[in-house]
Amino acid sequence: MLKLNFYKSKRRRIQFKSKLNFEFNERDIHYLFIKEFKRLSSQEKEIIKKFYYSKSKSEIYELLEYNKIIPFGAKILFKLDCDKSFWKTKYQFYVERNNKIKVLIDSLFISLNFINCKSIALTENFAVLLSTNSDIGCFSSGDIDLSANINERDKIISCLNDHNFYCENKSDKIGEYSGQSMQFFNKEFFNEGFWINVIWKPVTRAFLVQNKYDKRLDEARINYKLIENTKIRVLNDTELMYFCCLHISAGHYFTLTPGLRLYYDIDRLASYGNIDWNSLKLWEIEDNAGLRISFVLILCKKILNSEIPENIFNTPLIKFRNKLFLKYLFDSESKKVQKNSNLLRRLMIELFSDNKNIIYTIFYRTFKFLFNR
């Protein structure tokens, strides 16, 4: 019999309003705190320093905390010798924390192998960090994401329970997202506890046509790669890039919270991953993904100057409509990304992302929803 223990407390995401922003000389410099340090120009480094010394240390910390990029910013600041000791301590905290998370995940996969669980793989943020062997400190989320086939649900629950991660009974509270994922919590892992999300769909989104994404992800999980000296399974780099792009575009409407931090993954995969760019473009076409992959890559190139080939992914910008859509998402003059969110804005982004006639898209989606449930 499976050991199930449902915590009463609901998952809470800390929300607070910050009066501060990254604006400097009428430009948003948020992206500079995500950019890889060695790719910062001398001018950009000087901008960061001037911005830093225009605020108090507590204001900078609040700003980094609000945008959920404490280790990213802390690393840049101590390398720039801005209150070096203070920021190095903050950064080192995440190095130690994330190494513990890596040990936890390895232990999970050892157990999953023992019970012959074949479909599960680590995805998104932490998978990118491990797959590219990039900076272990640059991960600040309170959770990690695992992707799996729902047919292995009972095995996965049993394994997570054995590691003191228990699922909240949310089936009546998450509406249209019901059945797409499960969230497991260990209240004693770190002082604040830690979450493991097990996701059964490529993207946890209502009303998204995911049939082709499902098939591709099933194949990608089977053709996993192992992280060196561990039993941790991750998607191969090209597949990982594809589903990270899909997660950003469909799951977060390109630029919504946590915003630019998500593009860190794309940037590092582009820099250190073994990416087959032609396959990415082909899959976008085969899966009817519209602009979802190309636009994430275009945005990452424009914002972080990432090592992404423009000749493959800039084709959509031939259309005037797509140029307007890109301008809506990102203002290249002010360096600001679109952060406003409501139902109408999200619907607009969804329809434009299909890169088809909008009337056709509405009818097509309605048909798929009614006849493929």
C-alpha positions as CSV (number, residue, x, y, z in Angstrom):
1,M,0.0,0.0,0.0
2,L,1.3,3.4,-0.9
3,K,2.2,5.7,2.0
4,L,0.3,9.0,1.5
5,N,0.4,11.9,3.8
6,F,-1.4,15.1,2.7
7,Y,-0.2,18.3,4.4
8,K,-2.9,20.7,5.3
9,S,-0.8,23.8,4.3
10,K,-1.2,25.0,0.8
11,R,1.8,25.9,-1.4
12,R,2.4,29.6,-1.1
13,R,4.4,31.8,-3.3
14,I,5.9,34.9,-1.6
15,Q,4.5,38.0,-3.3
16,F,5.5,41.5,-2.3
17,K,5.7,44.9,-4.0
18,S,9.1,46.5,-4.5
19,K,9.3,50.2,-5.0
20,L,12.7,49.7,-6.7
21,N,13.5,48.8,-10.2
22,F,16.6,48.2,-12.4
23,E,16.1,51.5,-14.3
24,F,19.3,53.4,-15.0
25,N,19.5,56.4,-17.4
26,E,16.0,55.6,-18.6
27,R,17.0,52.0,-19.5
28,D,16.2,48.8,-17.7
29,I,19.5,47.0,-16.8
30,H,17.9,43.9,-15.3
31,Y,19.4,41.8,-18.1
32,L,23.0,42.7,-16.9
33,F,22.4,40.8,-13.7
34,I,21.6,37.7,-15.7
35,K,24.3,38.0,-18.3
36,E,27.4,35.7,-18.0
37,F,30.1,37.7,-16.3
38,K,32.8,37.1,-18.8
39,R,30.5,38.4,-21.6
40,L,29.9,41.7,-19.8
41,S,31.7,44.5,-21.6
42,S,33.8,47.1,-19.7
43,Q,31.0,49.6,-20.3
44,E,28.4,47.3,-18.9
45,K,30.5,46.6,-15.9
46,E,30.8,50.3,-15.3
47,I,27.0,50.7,-15.6
48,I,26.4,48.0,-13.0
49,K,28.9,49.7,-10.6
50,K,27.3,53.2,-11.0
51,F,23.8,51.7,-10.5
52,Y,25.0,49.8,-7.4
53,Y,26.5,52.8,-5.7
54,S,23.4,54.9,-6.5
55,K,21.5,52.6,-4.1
56,S,22.0,51.3,-0.6
57,K,23.1,47.7,-0.1
58,S,19.8,46.8,1.4
59,E,17.9,48.3,-1.6
60,I,20.0,46.2,-4.0
61,Y,19.4,43.1,-2.0
62,E,15.6,43.8,-2.0
63,L,15.7,44.3,-5.7
64,L,17.5,41.0,-6.3
65,E,15.2,39.2,-4.0
66,Y,12.1,40.6,-5.6
67,N,13.3,39.5,-9.0
68,K,14.4,36.1,-7.6
69,I,18.0,36.5,-8.8
70,I,20.0,36.8,-5.6
71,P,22.8,34.3,-6.6
72,F,23.0,35.6,-10.1
73,G,23.4,39.2,-9.0
74,A,25.6,38.4,-6.0
75,K,28.1,36.6,-8.2
76,I,28.4,39.6,-10.5
77,L,28.7,42.1,-7.6
78,F,31.4,40.2,-5.8
79,K,33.4,39.8,-9.0
80,L,33.1,43.5,-9.5
81,D,34.4,44.0,-5.9
82,C,31.2,45.7,-4.8
83,D,31.0,44.9,-1.1
84,K,32.8,41.7,-2.1
85,S,32.7,39.8,1.3
86,F,28.9,40.4,1.7
87,W,27.9,39.3,-1.8
88,K,30.3,36.4,-1.9
89,T,28.7,35.0,1.3
90,K,25.2,35.3,-0.3
91,Y,26.4,33.6,-3.4
92,Q,28.2,30.8,-1.5
93,F,25.0,30.1,0.4
94,Y,23.4,29.0,-2.9
95,V,26.4,26.9,-3.9
96,E,26.1,24.9,-0.8
97,R,22.3,24.7,-1.0
98,N,22.3,23.6,-4.6
99,N,24.9,20.9,-4.1
100,K,22.5,19.4,-1.5
101,I,19.7,19.5,-4.0
102,K,22.0,17.7,-6.5
103,V,22.7,15.0,-3.9
104,L,18.9,14.7,-3.2
105,I,18.1,14.3,-6.9
106,D,20.8,11.7,-7.4
107,S,19.4,9.7,-4.5
108,L,15.9,9.9,-6.0
109,F,17.1,8.6,-9.3
110,I,18.9,5.7,-7.7
111,S,15.7,4.7,-6.0
112,L,13.7,5.2,-9.2
113,N,16.1,2.9,-11.1
114,F,15.7,0.3,-8.4
115,I,11.9,0.2,-8.9
116,N,12.3,0.2,-12.7
117,C,10.7,3.6,-13.3
118,K,11.7,4.3,-16.9
119,S,10.0,7.4,-18.1
120,I,11.2,10.1,-15.6
121,A,13.8,12.8,-16.3
122,L,14.9,16.1,-14.7
123,T,13.8,19.1,-16.8
124,E,14.1,22.9,-17.0
125,N,16.2,25.0,-14.7
126,F,18.2,22.6,-12.7
127,A,18.5,20.2,-15.6
128,V,20.2,23.0,-17.6
129,L,22.6,23.8,-14.8
130,L,23.7,20.2,-14.5
131,S,23.7,19.4,-18.2
132,T,25.9,22.3,-19.2
133,N,28.1,21.9,-16.1
134,S,27.6,25.6,-15.5
135,D,27.6,27.5,-12.2
136,I,26.0,25.4,-9.5
137,G,25.3,28.6,-7.4
138,C,23.1,30.1,-10.1
139,F,19.8,28.5,-9.2
140,S,17.4,30.1,-6.7
141,S,14.1,28.3,-7.1
142,G,12.3,26.7,-4.3
143,D,11.5,23.6,-6.4
144,I,12.8,21.4,-9.2
145,D,10.8,19.9,-12.0
146,L,10.6,16.2,-13.1
147,S,8.8,15.1,-16.2
148,A,7.3,11.6,-16.4
149,N,4.6,9.4,-17.9
150,I,1.5,9.4,-15.8
151,N,1.4,5.6,-16.1
152,E,4.2,5.4,-13.6
153,R,2.4,7.7,-11.1
154,D,2.2,5.2,-8.3
155,K,5.9,4.2,-8.5
156,I,6.9,7.9,-8.4
157,I,4.6,8.7,-5.5
158,S,6.0,5.8,-3.5
159,C,9.6,6.8,-4.2
160,L,9.0,10.4,-3.2
161,N,7.2,9.4,-0.1
162,D,10.2,7.3,0.9
163,H,12.3,10.5,0.6
164,N,9.8,12.3,2.8
165,F,8.2,14.3,0.0
166,Y,4.4,14.2,0.2
167,C,1.7,15.5,-2.1
168,E,-0.9,18.0,-1.2
169,N,-4.5,17.0,-2.1
170,K,-5.2,19.7,-4.6
171,S,-7.4,17.9,-7.1
172,D,-10.4,20.0,-6.3
173,K,-8.6,23.3,-6.2
174,I,-6.7,23.6,-9.5
175,G,-9.6,23.5,-12.0
176,E,-8.5,23.2,-15.6
177,Y,-5.0,22.3,-14.6
178,S,-6.2,19.2,-12.8
179,G,-4.3,16.0,-13.7
180,Q,-1.4,17.9,-15.4
181,S,1.1,17.8,-12.5
182,M,1.6,16.9,-8.8
183,Q,3.5,18.9,-6.2
184,F,5.4,17.2,-3.4
185,F,6.8,19.0,-0.3
186,N,9.4,18.1,2.3
187,K,9.0,20.6,5.1
188,E,12.3,19.6,6.7
189,F,14.5,19.9,3.6
190,F,16.1,23.3,4.3
191,N,14.6,25.6,6.9
192,E,11.8,26.7,4.5
193,G,11.2,23.2,3.0
194,F,11.6,22.2,-0.6
195,W,9.2,21.2,-3.5
196,I,9.4,18.7,-6.2
197,N,7.0,19.0,-9.1
198,V,6.2,16.0,-11.2
199,I,4.7,17.1,-14.5
200,W,2.7,14.8,-16.8
201,K,2.4,17.2,-19.7
202,P,5.0,19.2,-21.7
203,V,3.5,22.4,-20.3
204,T,1.1,22.9,-17.4
205,R,-1.4,25.0,-19.3
206,A,-5.1,24.8,-19.9
207,F,-6.4,24.8,-23.5
208,L,-3.0,24.3,-25.1
209,V,-3.0,21.7,-27.9
210,Q,-0.2,19.4,-26.8
211,N,-0.6,16.2,-28.7
212,K,2.6,16.5,-30.7
213,Y,4.6,17.9,-27.8
214,D,3.5,14.9,-25.8
215,K,4.8,12.4,-28.3
216,R,8.2,14.3,-28.7
217,L,8.6,14.5,-24.9
218,D,7.9,10.8,-24.5
219,E,10.7,10.0,-26.9
220,A,13.1,12.6,-25.4
221,R,12.7,11.1,-21.9
222,I,13.5,7.6,-23.2
223,N,16.6,8.9,-25.0
224,Y,17.9,10.7,-21.9
225,K,21.5,11.4,-21.0
226,L,23.1,10.8,-17.6
227,I,24.8,13.6,-15.6
228,E,28.4,12.5,-15.0
229,N,29.1,10.6,-11.8
230,T,25.3,10.4,-10.9
231,K,22.2,8.5,-11.9
232,I,20.4,11.8,-12.7
233,R,18.6,11.6,-16.1
234,V,18.1,14.8,-18.1
235,L,16.9,15.4,-21.6
236,N,19.6,15.7,-24.3
237,D,20.7,19.2,-25.0
238,T,18.6,19.9,-28.1
239,E,15.5,18.4,-26.6
240,L,16.1,20.3,-23.4
241,M,16.4,23.5,-25.3
242,Y,13.2,22.8,-27.2
243,F,11.1,22.2,-24.1
244,C,12.7,25.1,-22.1
245,C,11.7,27.4,-25.0
246,L,8.2,25.9,-25.0
247,H,8.0,26.3,-21.2
248,I,8.9,30.0,-21.5
249,S,6.6,30.8,-24.4
250,A,3.5,28.7,-23.6
251,G,3.9,28.5,-19.8
252,H,5.0,32.0,-19.1
253,Y,3.8,33.9,-22.2
254,F,7.5,34.7,-23.1
255,T,8.1,37.4,-20.4
256,L,5.9,36.9,-17.4
257,T,7.2,36.1,-13.9
258,P,9.9,35.1,-13.2
259,G,10.7,36.8,-16.4
260,L,14.3,37.2,-17.5
261,R,15.6,34.6,-15.1
262,L,14.1,31.9,-17.4
263,Y,16.3,33.2,-20.3
264,Y,19.4,32.3,-18.3
265,D,18.7,28.6,-19.1
266,I,18.4,29.3,-22.9
267,D,21.6,31.4,-22.8
268,R,23.7,28.7,-21.0
269,L,22.4,26.0,-23.2
270,A,23.3,28.0,-26.3
271,S,26.8,28.7,-24.9
272,Y,27.7,25.3,-23.5
273,G,25.2,22.8,-24.8
274,N,25.5,20.6,-27.9
275,I,22.6,22.1,-29.8
276,D,21.4,20.9,-33.2
277,W,19.8,24.2,-34.4
278,N,18.4,22.8,-37.6
279,S,16.5,20.1,-35.7
280,L,15.0,22.7,-33.4
281,K,13.6,24.6,-36.3
282,L,12.3,21.5,-37.9
283,W,10.6,20.4,-34.7
284,E,8.9,23.8,-34.4
285,I,7.4,23.2,-37.8
286,E,6.5,19.6,-37.3
287,D,4.8,20.3,-34.0
288,N,2.8,23.3,-35.3
289,A,4.6,25.3,-32.5
290,G,4.2,28.6,-34.5
291,L,6.5,31.2,-33.1
292,R,7.0,29.7,-29.7
293,I,10.6,28.4,-30.2
294,S,11.9,31.0,-32.6
295,F,10.6,33.9,-30.6
296,V,12.2,32.7,-27.3
297,L,15.5,32.4,-29.2
298,I,15.2,35.8,-30.9
299,L,14.4,37.4,-27.5
300,C,17.4,35.7,-25.8
301,K,19.7,36.8,-28.6
302,K,18.4,40.4,-28.4
303,I,18.4,40.6,-24.6
304,L,21.6,38.6,-23.6
305,N,23.4,38.6,-27.0
306,S,23.4,34.8,-26.7
307,E,25.3,32.5,-29.1
308,I,22.2,31.8,-31.3
309,P,22.3,31.7,-35.1
310,E,20.1,34.6,-36.4
311,N,19.9,33.2,-39.9
312,I,17.8,30.2,-38.7
313,F,15.4,31.9,-36.3
314,N,14.9,35.4,-37.7
315,T,12.7,34.2,-40.6
316,P,9.4,35.1,-38.7
317,L,10.4,38.7,-38.6
318,I,9.8,39.1,-42.3
319,K,6.1,39.5,-41.4
320,F,5.2,43.0,-40.2
321,R,2.7,41.5,-37.7
322,N,5.4,39.5,-36.1
323,K,7.7,42.5,-35.8
324,L,4.9,44.3,-33.9
325,F,4.5,41.3,-31.7
326,L,8.2,41.2,-30.9
327,K,8.1,45.0,-30.1
328,Y,5.2,44.4,-27.8
329,L,7.2,41.7,-25.9
330,F,10.5,43.6,-25.8
331,D,11.4,47.3,-26.3
332,S,14.9,47.3,-27.6
333,E,15.4,51.0,-26.7
334,S,14.5,50.8,-23.0
335,K,15.4,47.1,-22.7
336,K,12.1,46.5,-21.0
337,V,10.1,43.3,-21.3
338,Q,6.4,43.1,-21.2
339,K,5.3,42.3,-17.6
340,N,1.6,43.1,-17.6
341,S,-0.8,40.2,-17.4
342,N,-4.5,39.8,-17.7
343,L,-6.8,37.3,-19.6
344,L,-7.0,39.4,-22.7
345,R,-3.2,40.0,-23.0
346,R,-2.5,36.3,-22.5
347,L,-5.1,35.4,-25.1
348,M,-3.5,37.8,-27.6
349,I,-0.1,36.4,-27.0
350,E,-1.4,32.8,-27.4
351,L,-3.1,33.7,-30.7
352,F,-0.1,35.5,-32.1
353,S,2.1,32.7,-31.1
354,D,0.4,30.3,-33.5
355,N,1.6,32.5,-36.4
356,K,-1.6,31.9,-38.3
357,N,-4.8,33.8,-39.3
358,I,-6.3,34.7,-35.9
359,I,-9.9,33.7,-36.9
360,Y,-8.7,30.4,-38.2
361,T,-6.7,29.8,-34.9
362,I,-9.8,30.5,-32.8
363,F,-11.9,28.0,-34.7
364,Y,-9.1,25.4,-34.8
365,R,-8.5,25.6,-31.0
366,T,-12.2,25.4,-30.2
367,F,-12.5,22.3,-32.4
368,K,-9.5,20.7,-30.8
369,F,-10.8,21.4,-27.3
370,L,-14.3,20.1,-28.0
371,F,-13.3,16.9,-29.8
372,N,-10.0,15.9,-28.2
373,R,-10.8,16.0,-24.5
